[in-house]
Amino acid sequence: MMRGLTRYILKQLVVGMVLVTSGLTILLWLSQSLRFIDLIVNKGVSATLFLRLTSMLLPGFLMVVLPIAIFTVVLFVYNKLAGDRELAVMQAAGMSPWDLSKPALALALTIATVSYGLTLWLAPESVRAFRELQWTIRQDVTHLVLKEGEFTDVANGIVVFVGSRSADNVLSNIMIWDTRIRDREVTVMAEEGALVTGAAVPRIHLVNGMRQEYRPSTHEFTTLNFDSYTAEFGDSHPSDEVRFRDARERPLVELFTREPGDGLGEADIRRFRVEGMQRLVLPLQVVGLTVLGLYGLLGGHFNRRGQGGRIAATVAAMVAFQAFALGVNNLAGRTLSMLPLVPVLTLLLIVIPAYLLYPVRRARVPSGLSSGVSGS
């Protein structure tokens, strides 16, 4: 009978986990995808390429969503069982808190295993692929869209205005505002121009115009009239130049073995170490938040008025843990001596609720029997 009850609880947990994880992931994906709308508006990226780019963020979203999702599902399912009196019937049938917890713990261990696959391999690879594709799109002039009568941000510090655009892609009444170099503002105006395709650097060829340069620090102002001029929209990126990879797209071994040098400073190494430790402990938080949720619903006596108070206290404990974890991560990012606190905090999240929910009761020898044994 207990196996049937275990499967019954597990089924509800799995269904709830799928629904909550899907909902939270979609909401997070939609909110983050809005940051890349400019790739469609300004770069002319197709919807298919946009979906491909943003879908690479999903493994990283799952790393964040899974611990919160299983915590929410455990609270919901076990509270529903308590509200429907099913939990009381199961306890009357002889099921201990350990027996009632088995379905949630089995699901948590499964999700933790999947999470290790995400944190150690899939998420870093997806971030790397995302960065490379984003780099390629932003540097590819063939996707650049210059709309008539609008100011377009084509790169960091470069704004382009086009008065009109003919059918053969000839641009008219062009103005370019360039602030990429500190303490120098360059304004270029031309009657006509055209995008240069096939170049390693995004360029636009201008005809019959004027280039003005202003230096705010010295108030110097220079003007140059030209018949032909080529403006670049970005810095050159030769094929042999290595793009800097941040901590999220590097393998775990590299996060713990790299030392300062070769373009890496002390701050980069600290970020590497914190990121590496986060990948190791984040799946364990799935188990910890599961045990915390179980203790919140199974650790006390049944209340006919509902479990609202216990649920609120459990949610508050979860929020407090997340706040402490964030604070510890920030401290570890400043000084690596605080890094051991990251796994310690996660282990406490598992051990303390588990100890309170599944106490180890030691057998006590009656005092009379003890004295009799000693006297003999």
MARBA-259842 format. One record per atom (N, C-alpha, C): residue in one letter; x, y, z. Coordinates in steps of 0.2 Angstrom, whole numbers, padded with zeros to 4 digits, always signed. Example, Ala and Ser with C-alpha at 12.3 -4.5 7.8 and 13.67 -1.06 7.14 Angstrom:
# residues 2
A+0066-0028+0039
A+0062-0022+0039
A+0066-0016+0039
S+0064-0011+0035
S+0068-0005+0036
S+0064+0000+0039
This chain:
# residues 376
M+0004-0006+0000
M+0000+0000+0000
M+0004+0006+0000
M+0010+0006+0004
M+0014+0012+0004
M+0017+0014-0002
R+0019+0008-0006
R+0022+0010-0013
R+0017+0013-0017
G+0010+0011-0017
G+0005+0015-0021
G+0004+0022-0018
L+0005+0023-0012
L+0004+0030-0009
L+0010+0034-0012
T+0016+0031-0011
T+0022+0034-0014
T+0022+0036-0021
R+0019+0032-0025
R+0018+0033-0032
R+0013+0039-0033
Y+0008+0039-0029
Y+0003+0044-0030
Y+0005+0051-0028
I+0009+0051-0023
I+0012+0058-0021
I+0017+0060-0027
L+0021+0055-0029
L+0027+0057-0034
L+0023+0059-0040
K+0018+0056-0042
K+0014+0058-0048
K+0012+0066-0048
Q+0010+0068-0042
Q+0007+0075-0041
Q+0014+0079-0041
L+0019+0077-0038
L+0025+0081-0038
L+0028+0082-0045
V+0028+0077-0049
V+0031+0077-0056
V+0027+0082-0060
V+0020+0081-0060
V+0016+0085-0064
V+0016+0093-0062
G+0016+0094-0056
G+0017+0101-0053
G+0024+0103-0055
M+0029+0099-0055
M+0036+0102-0057
M+0036+0104-0064
V+0033+0100-0068
V+0033+0101-0076
V+0030+0108-0077
L+0024+0109-0074
L+0020+0115-0075
L+0024+0121-0072
V+0026+0121-0066
V+0029+0126-0063
V+0036+0128-0066
T+0040+0123-0068
T+0046+0124-0071
T+0045+0127-0078
S+0040+0125-0082
S+0039+0127-0089
S+0036+0135-0088
G+0032+0136-0083
G+0029+0143-0083
G+0035+0148-0081
L+0039+0146-0076
L+0044+0151-0074
L+0049+0152-0079
T+0051+0146-0083
T+0056+0147-0088
T+0054+0151-0094
I+0047+0150-0096
I+0044+0155-0101
I+0044+0162-0099
L+0042+0163-0093
L+0042+0170-0091
L+0049+0173-0090
L+0054+0170-0088
L+0061+0172-0088
L+0063+0173-0095
W+0062+0168-0099
W+0064+0169-0106
W+0061+0175-0110
L+0055+0176-0109
L+0051+0182-0112
L+0054+0189-0109
S+0055+0189-0102
S+0058+0195-0100
S+0065+0196-0102
Q+0069+0191-0103
Q+0076+0192-0105
Q+0077+0193-0112
S+0072+0190-0116
S+0072+0191-0123
S+0071+0198-0126
L+0068+0202-0122
L+0066+0209-0123
L+0073+0213-0124
R+0078+0211-0121
R+0084+0214-0121
R+0087+0214-0128
F+0085+0209-0132
F+0088+0208-0139
F+0084+0210-0145
I+0078+0213-0143
I+0074+0215-0148
I+0077+0220-0153
D+0083+0224-0151
D+0086+0228-0155
D+0090+0225-0161
L+0091+0218-0160
L+0094+0214-0165
L+0089+0213-0171
I+0083+0213-0170
I+0078+0213-0175
I+0077+0220-0178
V+0076+0225-0174
V+0075+0231-0176
V+0080+0235-0180
N+0087+0234-0177
N+0092+0238-0180
N+0097+0233-0184
K+0097+0227-0183
K+0101+0222-0187
K+0097+0218-0192
G+0091+0219-0192
G+0087+0215-0197
G+0087+0207-0196
V+0089+0205-0190
V+0089+0198-0189
V+0082+0194-0190
S+0082+0189-0193
S+0076+0185-0194
S+0073+0182-0187
A+0067+0181-0187
A+0064+0178-0181
A+0067+0171-0180
T+0068+0167-0185
T+0071+0161-0183
T+0078+0161-0180
L+0082+0166-0182
L+0089+0167-0179
L+0088+0170-0172
F+0083+0174-0171
F+0082+0177-0165
F+0080+0172-0160
L+0075+0167-0162
L+0073+0162-0157
L+0079+0157-0156
R+0083+0156-0161
R+0089+0152-0160
R+0094+0155-0155
L+0095+0161-0155
L+0099+0165-0151
L+0097+0165-0144
T+0090+0167-0143
T+0088+0167-0136
T+0087+0160-0133
S+0086+0155-0137
S+0085+0148-0134
S+0091+0146-0131
M+0097+0148-0133
M+0103+0146-0130
M+0103+0149-0123
L+0099+0153-0121
L+0099+0155-0114
L+0095+0151-0109
L+0091+0146-0112
L+0087+0142-0108
L+0091+0137-0103
P+0096+0134-0104
P+0100+0130-0099
P+0102+0135-0093
G+0104+0141-0094
G+0105+0145-0089
G+0099+0147-0085
F+0094+0148-0088
F+0087+0149-0084
F+0085+0143-0080
L+0086+0137-0083
L+0084+0131-0079
L+0088+0131-0073
M+0095+0133-0073
M+0099+0132-0067
M+0096+0137-0061
V+0093+0142-0063
V+0090+0147-0058
V+0083+0144-0056
V+0079+0142-0061
V+0072+0140-0060
V+0071+0134-0056
L+0075+0129-0057
L+0074+0122-0054
L+0074+0122-0046
P+0078+0125-0043
P+0078+0125-0035
P+0071+0128-0033
I+0070+0134-0036
I+0064+0138-0034
I+0057+0134-0035
A+0057+0131-0041
A+0052+0127-0044
A+0050+0121-0039
I+0055+0117-0037
I+0054+0111-0033
I+0052+0113-0026
F+0055+0119-0024
F+0052+0121-0017
F+0045+0123-0017
T+0043+0127-0022
T+0036+0129-0023
T+0031+0123-0024
V+0033+0118-0028
V+0029+0112-0029
V+0029+0108-0023
V+0034+0107-0019
V+0034+0103-0013
V+0029+0106-0008
L+0029+0113-0007
L+0024+0116-0003
L+0017+0116-0005
F+0016+0116-0011
F+0009+0116-0014
F+0006+0109-0013
V+0010+0104-0015
V+0007+0097-0016
V+0006+0095-0008
Y+0011+0095-0004
Y+0010+0093+0003
Y+0005+0097+0007
N+0004+0103+0005
N-0001+0107+0008
N-0008+0105+0006
K-0008+0103-0001
K-0015+0101-0004
K-0017+0094+0000
L-0012+0090+0001
L-0013+0084+0004
L-0015+0085+0011
A-0012+0089+0014
A-0014+0091+0021
A-0021+0094+0021
G-0023+0098+0017
G-0029+0101+0017
G-0035+0097+0015
D-0034+0092+0011
D-0039+0086+0009
D-0039+0081+0014
R-0035+0081+0020
R-0035+0076+0025
R-0031+0070+0022
E-0029+0070+0016
E-0025+0064+0014
E-0019+0063+0018
L-0015+0068+0020
L-0009+0067+0024
L-0011+0064+0030
A-0016+0066+0034
A-0018+0063+0040
A-0019+0056+0040
V-0023+0054+0034
V-0024+0047+0033
V-0018+0043+0032
M-0013+0045+0028
M-0007+0042+0027
M-0003+0041+0033
Q-0003+0046+0038
Q+0000+0046+0044
Q-0003+0040+0048
A-0010+0040+0048
A-0013+0035+0052
A-0012+0028+0050
A-0011+0028+0043
A-0009+0021+0041
A-0002+0019+0042
G+0002+0023+0046
G+0008+0021+0048
G+0014+0024+0044
M+0013+0028+0040
M+0018+0032+0036
M+0022+0037+0040
S+0028+0036+0041
S+0032+0041+0045
S+0034+0047+0041
P+0036+0053+0044
P+0039+0058+0039
P+0044+0056+0034
W+0048+0051+0036
W+0053+0049+0031
W+0049+0045+0025
D+0044+0041+0026
D+0040+0038+0021
D+0037+0043+0017
L+0034+0048+0020
L+0030+0053+0016
L+0035+0058+0012
S+0042+0058+0014
S+0046+0062+0011
S+0050+0059+0005
K+0049+0052+0004
K+0053+0048-0001
K+0051+0051-0008
P+0045+0052-0010
P+0044+0054-0017
P+0047+0061-0018
A+0047+0066-0013
A+0050+0072-0015
A+0057+0072-0015
L+0060+0067-0011
L+0068+0067-0011
L+0070+0063-0017
A+0066+0058-0019
A+0068+0055-0025
A+0068+0060-0031
L+0063+0064-0032
L+0062+0069-0037
L+0068+0074-0036
A+0070+0076-0030
A+0075+0081-0029
A+0082+0078-0031
L+0083+0072-0030
L+0090+0069-0032
L+0090+0068-0039
T+0084+0067-0042
T+0084+0066-0050
T+0086+0073-0053
I+0082+0078-0050
I+0083+0085-0053
I+0090+0087-0051
A+0093+0086-0046
A+0100+0088-0044
A+0105+0085-0049
T+0104+0078-0051
T+0108+0075-0056
T+0108+0079-0062
V+0101+0080-0065
V+0101+0084-0071
V+0104+0091-0070
S+0103+0094-0064
S+0106+0101-0063
S+0114+0100-0064
Y+0117+0095-0062
Y+0124+0094-0063
Y+0126+0094-0070
G+0122+0091-0074
G+0123+0091-0081
G+0123+0098-0084
L+0118+0102-0081
L+0117+0108-0084
L+0123+0113-0082
T+0125+0113-0075
T+0130+0117-0073
T+0137+0115-0075
L+0138+0109-0076
L+0145+0107-0078
L+0146+0107-0085
W+0141+0106-0089
W+0142+0105-0096
W+0138+0110-0101
L+0131+0108-0100
L+0127+0111-0105
L+0126+0119-0105
A+0125+0122-0098
A+0125+0129-0098
A+0131+0133-0100
P+0137+0130-0098
P+0143+0134-0101
P+0144+0134-0108
E+0142+0128-0111
E+0142+0127-0119
E+0137+0132-0122
S+0131+0132-0119
S+0126+0136-0122
S+0128+0144-0121
V+0131+0146-0116
V+0133+0153-0115
V+0138+0154-0120
R+0143+0150-0121
R+0148+0151-0126
R+0146+0152-0133
A+0141+0147-0135
A+0138+0148-0141
A+0134+0154-0142
F+0131+0156-0137
F+0127+0162-0137
F+0131+0168-0138
R+0137+0169-0134
R+0141+0174-0135
R+0144+0175-0142
E+0146+0169-0145
E+0149+0169-0151
E+0144+0171-0157
L+0138+0169-0156
L+0133+0170-0161
L+0131+0178-0160
Q+0130+0180-0154
Q+0129+0187-0153
Q+0135+0192-0156
W+0141+0189-0155
W+0147+0193-0158
W+0146+0193-0165
T+0145+0188-0168
T+0144+0188-0176
T+0139+0192-0178
I+0133+0192-0175
I+0127+0196-0177
I+0129+0203-0177
R+0132+0205-0171
R+0133+0212-0170
R+0139+0215-0175
Q+0143+0211-0177
Q+0148+0213-0182
Q+0147+0212-0189
D+0141+0209-0190
D+0139+0207-0197
D+0135+0213-0200
V+0138+0217-0205
V+0135+0223-0208
V+0129+0221-0213
T+0129+0214-0215
T+0124+0212-0220
T+0117+0212-0217
H+0117+0212-0210
H+0110+0212-0206
H+0108+0219-0204
L+0113+0224-0205
L+0111+0231-0203
L+0106+0234-0207
V+0101+0237-0203
V+0095+0240-0206
V+0095+0247-0204
L+0096+0252-0209
L+0095+0259-0208
L+0089+0261-0210
K+0084+0263-0206
K+0078+0265-0208
K+0078+0272-0210
E+0073+0274-0214
E+0073+0281-0217
E+0070+0285-0211
G+0073+0291-0211
G+0070+0296-0206
G+0071+0294-0199
E+0075+0289-0197
E+0076+0287-0190
E+0083+0287-0188
F+0085+0288-0182
F+0091+0287-0179
F+0092+0280-0177
T+0098+0277-0179
T+0099+0270-0178
T+0105+0269-0174
D+0105+0266-0168
D+0111+0264-0164
D+0114+0258-0168
V+0120+0259-0172
V+0123+0253-0175
V+0128+0250-0171
A+0131+0253-0166
A+0136+0250-0162
A+0137+0255-0156
N+0141+0253-0151
N+0142+0257-0145
N+0145+0263-0147
G+0141+0269-0146
G+0144+0275-0147
G+0143+0278-0154
I+0139+0274-0158
I+0138+0277-0165
I+0131+0277-0167
V+0129+0283-0169
V+0122+0283-0171
V+0122+0286-0178
V+0117+0283-0182
V+0117+0285-0189
V+0110+0287-0191
F+0109+0292-0195
F+0103+0295-0197
F+0103+0294-0205
V+0098+0292-0208
V+0097+0291-0215
V+0091+0295-0217
G+0091+0300-0222
G+0085+0303-0224
G+0081+0299-0229
S+0084+0295-0233
S+0080+0291-0238
S+0085+0286-0240
R+0081+0280-0243
R+0085+0274-0245
R+0081+0272-0252
S+0085+0272-0257
S+0083+0270-0264
S+0082+0262-0264
A+0079+0260-0270
A+0078+0253-0271
A+0085+0249-0272
D+0090+0252-0274
D+0096+0249-0275
D+0101+0250-0269
N+0098+0252-0263
N+0102+0253-0257
N+0106+0259-0257
V+0105+0264-0261
V+0109+0270-0260
V+0106+0275-0255
L+0110+0277-0250
L+0107+0281-0245
L+0108+0288-0246
S+0104+0292-0244
S+0104+0300-0245
S+0103+0303-0239
N+0106+0309-0238
N+0106+0314-0232
N+0108+0310-0226
I+0114+0308-0226
I+0117+0304-0220
I+0120+0308-0215
M+0119+0306-0209
M+0123+0309-0203
M+0125+0304-0198
I+0131+0304-0196
I+0134+0299-0192
I+0137+0303-0186
W+0135+0301-0180
W+0138+0304-0174
W+0142+0298-0170
D+0148+0300-0169
D+0153+0295-0167
D+0156+0297-0160
T+0155+0294-0155
T+0158+0295-0148
T+0161+0290-0145
R+0164+0285-0149
R+0168+0279-0147
R+0174+0281-0143
I+0178+0286-0145
I+0184+0288-0142
I+0182+0294-0137
R+0185+0293-0131
R+0184+0297-0126
R+0187+0304-0127
D+0183+0309-0125
D+0185+0316-0126
D+0185+0318-0134
R+0181+0315-0138
R+0181+0316-0145
R+0174+0315-0148
E+0171+0320-0151
E+0164+0319-0154
E+0165+0320-0161
V+0163+0316-0165
V+0164+0316-0173
V+0157+0316-0176
T+0156+0321-0180
T+0149+0321-0184
T+0151+0321-0191
V+0148+0317-0195
V+0150+0316-0202
V+0143+0317-0205
M+0143+0321-0210
M+0137+0322-0214
M+0138+0322-0222
A+0134+0318-0226
A+0135+0317-0233
A+0129+0317-0237
E+0129+0319-0243
E+0124+0319-0247
E+0121+0312-0249
E+0126+0307-0250
E+0124+0300-0252
E+0129+0296-0249
G+0128+0289-0249
G+0132+0284-0247
G+0129+0277-0248
A+0133+0272-0246
A+0131+0265-0247
A+0135+0261-0242
L+0132+0255-0240
L+0135+0251-0235
L+0140+0247-0239
V+0146+0245-0236
V+0151+0241-0240
V+0150+0234-0237
T+0148+0230-0241
T+0147+0223-0240
T+0154+0219-0241
G+0155+0213-0237
G+0160+0209-0238
G+0166+0211-0234
A+0166+0217-0230
A+0172+0219-0226
A+0172+0216-0220
A+0178+0216-0217
A+0179+0213-0210
A+0176+0217-0205
V+0176+0224-0206
V+0173+0229-0202
V+0167+0232-0205
P+0161+0233-0201
P+0156+0237-0204
P+0158+0244-0207
R+0156+0245-0213
R+0158+0252-0216
R+0153+0255-0220
I+0153+0261-0221
I+0149+0265-0225
I+0153+0270-0229
H+0152+0269-0236
H+0155+0274-0240
H+0151+0280-0242
L+0154+0286-0240
L+0150+0292-0241
L+0153+0296-0247
V+0149+0300-0250
V+0151+0305-0255
V+0148+0312-0254
N+0152+0317-0255
N+0151+0324-0255
N+0148+0325-0248
G+0152+0327-0243
G+0150+0328-0236
G+0155+0332-0232
M+0154+0332-0226
M+0159+0336-0221
M+0159+0332-0215
R+0166+0332-0212
R+0167+0329-0206
R+0169+0334-0201
Q+0166+0334-0195
Q+0167+0339-0190
Q+0169+0335-0183
E+0175+0338-0180
E+0177+0334-0174
E+0178+0340-0169
Y+0175+0338-0163
Y+0175+0342-0157
Y+0178+0339-0151
R+0183+0342-0147
R+0186+0340-0141
R+0184+0344-0135
P+0179+0341-0131
P+0176+0345-0126
P+0182+0348-0121
S+0187+0344-0120
S+0192+0346-0115
S+0196+0352-0117
T+0197+0353-0123
T+0201+0358-0126
T+0197+0363-0130
H+0190+0361-0131
H+0186+0365-0135
H+0188+0366-0142
E+0192+0362-0145
E+0195+0362-0151
E+0189+0360-0156
F+0189+0363-0162
F+0184+0361-0167
F+0187+0361-0174
T+0187+0356-0177
T+0190+0355-0184
T+0184+0353-0189
T+0185+0355-0195
T+0180+0354-0200
T+0184+0351-0207
L+0182+0346-0210
L+0185+0343-0216
L+0179+0342-0221
N+0180+0345-0227
N+0175+0344-0232
N+0179+0338-0237
F+0174+0333-0239
F+0177+0328-0243
F+0173+0326-0249
D+0176+0323-0254
D+0172+0321-0260
D+0170+0313-0259
S+0175+0310-0255
S+0174+0303-0254
S+0177+0301-0247
Y+0173+0297-0243
Y+0175+0296-0236
Y+0172+0289-0234
T+0176+0285-0231
T+0173+0279-0228
T+0173+0279-0220
A+0168+0278-0218
A+0167+0278-0210
A+0166+0270-0208
E+0169+0269-0203
E+0169+0262-0200
E+0164+0262-0194
F+0160+0257-0193
F+0155+0257-0187
F+0158+0253-0181
G+0164+0250-0182
G+0166+0246-0176
G+0174+0245-0176
D+0176+0242-0171
D+0184+0241-0171
D+0185+0235-0175
S+0191+0234-0178
S+0192+0228-0182
S+0193+0222-0177
H+0191+0216-0179
H+0192+0210-0176
H+0195+0205-0180
P+0201+0205-0181
P+0204+0200-0185
P+0203+0193-0183
S+0203+0188-0188
S+0201+0181-0186
S+0206+0178-0181
D+0212+0181-0180
D+0217+0178-0175
D+0216+0181-0168
E+0212+0186-0168
E+0211+0189-0161
E+0206+0184-0157
V+0208+0183-0151
V+0204+0179-0146
V+0199+0183-0142
R+0192+0181-0143
R+0187+0185-0139
R+0188+0183-0132
F+0187+0188-0128
F+0188+0186-0120
F+0181+0182-0118
R+0182+0177-0115
R+0177+0173-0112
R+0176+0174-0105
D+0170+0176-0103
D+0169+0177-0096
D+0168+0170-0092
A+0167+0171-0085
A+0167+0165-0081
A+0161+0160-0083
R+0156+0163-0085
R+0150+0158-0086
R+0151+0154-0092
E+0156+0155-0097
E+0157+0151-0103
E+0163+0147-0103
R+0166+0147-0097
R+0173+0143-0096
R+0171+0136-0093
P+0175+0131-0094
P+0174+0124-0091
P+0176+0125-0084
L+0174+0120-0080
L+0175+0120-0072
L+0182+0120-0071
V+0186+0115-0074
V+0193+0115-0072
V+0197+0121-0073
E+0195+0125-0078
E+0198+0131-0080
E+0197+0136-0074
L+0191+0136-0072
L+0189+0141-0067
L+0193+0140-0060
F+0195+0134-0059
F+0199+0133-0053
F+0206+0132-0054
T+0208+0132-0060
T+0216+0132-0061
T+0219+0138-0064
R+0215+0142-0067
R+0218+0148-0070
R+0221+0153-0064
E+0226+0156-0066
E+0230+0161-0062
E+0230+0167-0065
P+0231+0173-0061
P+0232+0179-0065
P+0238+0179-0070
G+0236+0183-0075
G+0241+0183-0081
G+0237+0182-0087
D+0241+0183-0093
D+0238+0182-0099
D+0231+0186-0100
G+0231+0192-0098
G+0225+0196-0098
G+0220+0195-0093
L+0221+0191-0088
L+0217+0190-0082
L+0220+0193-0076
G+0215+0197-0073
G+0217+0200-0067
G+0215+0197-0060
E+0216+0200-0055
E+0214+0197-0048
E+0207+0196-0048
A+0203+0202-0050
A+0196+0202-0050
A+0193+0196-0054
D+0196+0195-0060
D+0194+0190-0065
D+0195+0183-0061
I+0200+0182-0058
I+0201+0175-0055
I+0196+0174-0049
R+0195+0179-0045
R+0190+0179-0040
R+0183+0177-0043
R+0181+0180-0049
R+0175+0178-0052
R+0175+0171-0054
F+0180+0169-0057
F+0181+0162-0059
F+0180+0157-0053
R+0183+0158-0047
R+0182+0154-0042
R+0175+0154-0039
V+0172+0160-0039
V+0165+0160-0036
V+0160+0156-0041
E+0161+0157-0048
E+0157+0154-0053
E+0158+0146-0052
G+0164+0144-0051
G+0166+0137-0051
G+0162+0134-0045
M+0163+0137-0039
M+0159+0135-0033
M+0152+0135-0034
Q+0149+0140-0037
Q+0142+0140-0038
Q+0139+0134-0042
R+0143+0132-0047
R+0141+0127-0051
R+0141+0120-0047
L+0145+0120-0042
L+0146+0114-0038
L+0140+0113-0033
V+0138+0119-0030
V+0133+0119-0025
V+0126+0120-0027
L+0125+0123-0033
L+0118+0125-0035
L+0114+0119-0036
P+0116+0113-0038
P+0112+0107-0038
P+0110+0105-0031
L+0115+0106-0026
L+0113+0104-0020
L+0108+0108-0016
Q+0107+0114-0019
Q+0102+0118-0016
Q+0095+0115-0018
V+0095+0111-0024
V+0088+0108-0025
V+0086+0103-0020
V+0091+0099-0017
V+0090+0095-0012
V+0088+0099-0005
G+0092+0104-0004
G+0091+0108+0002
G+0085+0111+0003
L+0082+0114-0003
L+0076+0118-0003
L+0070+0113-0003
T+0071+0107-0005
T+0066+0102-0005
T+0065+0099+0003
V+0071+0098+0006
V+0071+0096+0013
V+0068+0102+0017
L+0069+0108+0016
L+0066+0114+0019
L+0059+0114+0018
G+0056+0113+0012
G+0049+0113+0011
G+0046+0107+0015
L+0049+0101+0015
L+0046+0095+0018
L+0046+0097+0026
Y+0051+0100+0029
Y+0050+0101+0036
Y+0045+0106+0037
G+0044+0111+0033
G+0039+0116+0034
G+0032+0113+0034
L+0031+0108+0030
L+0024+0104+0030
L+0023+0098+0035
L+0029+0095+0036
L+0028+0088+0039
L+0032+0089+0046
G+0035+0094+0048
G+0039+0095+0054
G+0034+0097+0060
G+0028+0098+0059
G+0024+0101+0065
G+0018+0097+0065
H+0014+0098+0070
H+0007+0095+0071
H+0002+0098+0066
F-0003+0093+0064
F-0008+0095+0059
F-0012+0101+0063
N-0014+0106+0059
N-0018+0111+0061
N-0024+0112+0057
R-0030+0111+0060
R-0036+0111+0056
R-0038+0118+0053
R-0035+0123+0055
R-0036+0129+0053
R-0032+0131+0047
G-0027+0126+0045
G-0023+0127+0039
G-0016+0128+0041
Q-0012+0127+0036
Q-0004+0128+0037
Q-0001+0134+0035
G-0006+0140+0034
G-0003+0146+0032
G+0003+0149+0036
G+0003+0148+0042
G+0008+0151+0046
G+0015+0147+0045
R+0014+0141+0044
R+0020+0137+0043
R+0023+0138+0036
I+0018+0139+0031
I+0021+0140+0025
I+0024+0147+0024
A+0021+0152+0027
A+0024+0159+0027
A+0031+0158+0031
A+0032+0155+0036
A+0038+0154+0039
A+0043+0151+0035
T+0041+0145+0031
T+0046+0142+0027
T+0048+0146+0021
V+0043+0150+0018
V+0045+0154+0013
V+0050+0160+0015
A+0049+0162+0021
A+0053+0167+0024
A+0060+0164+0025
A+0061+0158+0027
A+0067+0155+0028
A+0071+0154+0021
M+0067+0152+0016
M+0070+0151+0009
M+0072+0158+0007
V+0068+0163+0008
V+0071+0170+0006
V+0077+0172+0010
A+0077+0171+0016
A+0083+0172+0020
A+0089+0169+0018
F+0088+0162+0016
F+0094+0158+0013
F+0096+0161+0007
Q+0092+0163+0002
Q+0094+0166-0004
Q+0098+0173-0003
A+0095+0177+0002
A+0099+0183+0004
A+0106+0182+0006
F+0106+0177+0011
F+0113+0175+0014
F+0117+0173+0008
A+0115+0168+0004
A+0119+0166-0001
A+0121+0171-0006
L+0117+0176-0008
L+0119+0181-0012
L+0125+0185-0009
G+0124+0187-0002
G+0129+0191+0002
G+0135+0187+0002
V+0135+0180+0003
V+0141+0177+0004
V+0145+0177-0003
N+0141+0176-0009
N+0144+0176-0015
N+0147+0183-0017
N+0144+0188-0014
N+0147+0195-0015
N+0154+0196-0011
L+0154+0193-0005
L+0159+0193-0001
L+0165+0189-0004
A+0163+0183-0006
A+0168+0179-0010
A+0171+0182-0016
G+0167+0186-0019
G+0170+0190-0025
G+0175+0195-0024
R+0175+0197-0017
R+0179+0202-0015
R+0186+0199-0012
T+0185+0194-0008
T+0190+0190-0005
T+0189+0183-0005
L+0194+0179-0008
L+0193+0172-0008
L+0193+0168-0002
S+0195+0172+0004
S+0195+0168+0010
S+0188+0167+0012
M+0183+0170+0009
M+0176+0169+0011
M+0173+0163+0007
L+0176+0161+0002
L+0174+0156-0003
L+0171+0150+0001
P+0175+0147+0006
P+0172+0141+0009
P+0165+0142+0012
L+0163+0148+0013
L+0156+0149+0016
L+0151+0147+0011
V+0152+0147+0005
V+0147+0145+0000
V+0145+0138+0000
P+0149+0133+0000
P+0147+0126+0001
P+0144+0125+0008
V+0147+0128+0013
V+0145+0127+0020
V+0138+0130+0021
L+0136+0135+0018
L+0129+0138+0019
L+0124+0133+0015
T+0126+0130+0010
T+0122+0125+0006
T+0121+0119+0010
L+0126+0116+0013
L+0126+0110+0017
L+0122+0111+0023
L+0122+0117+0026
L+0118+0119+0032
L+0110+0119+0030
L+0109+0121+0024
L+0102+0121+0022
L+0099+0114+0021
I+0104+0109+0020
I+0102+0102+0020
I+0101+0099+0027
V+0107+0100+0030
V+0107+0096+0037
V+0102+0098+0042
I+0102+0105+0043
I+0097+0107+0048
I+0090+0105+0048
P+0087+0106+0042
P+0080+0104+0041
P+0079+0096+0042
A+0084+0093+0039
A+0084+0085+0039
A+0085+0083+0046
Y+0089+0086+0050
Y+0090+0084+0057
Y+0083+0085+0061
L+0080+0091+0060
L+0074+0092+0063
L+0068+0088+0061
L+0068+0086+0055
L+0063+0082+0052
L+0064+0074+0053
Y+0070+0072+0053
Y+0071+0065+0054
Y+0076+0064+0060
P+0074+0066+0066
P+0078+0065+0072
P+0080+0058+0073
V+0087+0057+0075
V+0089+0051+0077
V+0088+0050+0085
R+0084+0045+0086
R+0082+0044+0093
R+0087+0038+0096
R+0091+0040+0101
R+0095+0035+0104
R+0091+0031+0109
A+0092+0025+0110
A+0089+0021+0115
A+0092+0022+0122
R+0088+0023+0127
R+0090+0025+0133
R+0090+0019+0138
V+0095+0017+0142
V+0094+0012+0146
V+0091+0014+0153
P+0086+0011+0155
P+0083+0013+0162
P+0089+0013+0167
S+0088+0018+0172
S+0093+0019+0177
S+0093+0013+0182
G+0088+0010+0183
G+0088+0004+0188
G+0092-0002+0184
L+0091-0003+0178
L+0095-0008+0174
L+0102-0007+0174
S+0103+0000+0173
S+0110+0002+0172
S+0114+0001+0179
S+0111+0002+0185
S+0114+0002+0191
S+0115-0006+0193
G+0110-0010+0190
G+0111-0017+0192
G+0116-0020+0188
V+0117-0018+0182
V+0123-0021+0178
V+0129-0019+0181
S+0130-0013+0183
S+0136-0011+0186
S+0138-0014+0192
G+0132-0016+0196
G+0133-0019+0203
G+0136-0026+0202
S+0133-0029+0197
S+0135-0036+0196
S+0142-0037+0194
